[in-house]
């Protein structure tokens, strides 16, 4: 015995053998409005742009922090590697000069205005024993 074909406008569930038009979450009549999916392309693009901007901003901040940390490391390597025959005092300012004979930097309390040595920078010793460059 062949299956009986139902008309297109009839909603019949083959598995349960019931008419289920009233149970569907959407309208099934021929006069029902067309089902369309919303276009979310512009929403996605706007949010992708916002997220990309936020991530780039965070990356730039991290990059700046990294570069500042590398600079601090290099400054400390330079000053701690310099010659000096005194114990630096926390909070005091010292000047770094290039050695005349051996090019090894040396630390001094003499300011660049008071001498003719090749000036390399001014540094202050912090309470954490880190040398911080002082911009004059």
C-alpha positions, 0 to 999 in steps of 0.5 A, spaced: 500 500 500 503 506 497 503 512 502 498 517 501 500 524 499 498 530 503 497 537 500 502 542 501 499 546 506 497 540 510 503 540 516 503 532 517 509 529 521 510 522 518 514 519 525 508 521 530 503 520 524 499 527 527 498 534 524 502 538 528 501 545 525 499 548 532 505 546 535 510 549 530 514 555 533 513 558 526 507 559 522 506 554 517 500 557 513 501 559 505 499 566 507 504 566 513 510 572 513 516 569 509 522 567 514 528 571 513 534 571 517 537 577 520 543 580 516 548 581 522 554 582 517 555 590 519 554 588 527 559 583 526 564 588 522 563 593 528 564 589 533 570 586 530 573 593 529 572 594 536 575 588 539 581 589 534 582 596 536 582 594 544 587 588 543 591 593 539 591 598 545 592 593 550 598 590 545 601 597 545 601 598 552 604 592 554 609 594 548 611 600 552 611 597 559 616 592 556 620 597 552 621 601 559 623 595 563 628 593 558 631 601 558 631 600 566 635 594 565 640 597 560 641 603 565 642 599 571 647 594 567 650 600 565 651 604 572 652 598 576 658 596 571 661 603 571 667 605 576 666 608 582 669 608 589 664 611 593 657 608 596 652 611 592 646 614 597 639 613 596 635 618 593 642 622 590 643 624 583 649 622 580 652 623 573 655 618 568 661 619 564 665 615 559 672 614 561 678 617 557 683 612 557 679 605 557 672 608 555 669 604 561 664 609 564 665 612 571 660 615 576 661 622 579 658 627 583 660 632 579 655 635 574 656 636 567 657 643 567 663 643 572 667 638 568 669 637 560 668 629 561 664 626 555 657 626 559 653 619 558 647 621 563 644 623 570 642 617 574 638 617 581 639 611 586 631 609 588 630 605 594 629 599 591 637 600 589 635 601 582 638 606 577 633 611 574 635 616 569 634 623 570 632 627 564 635 634 566 
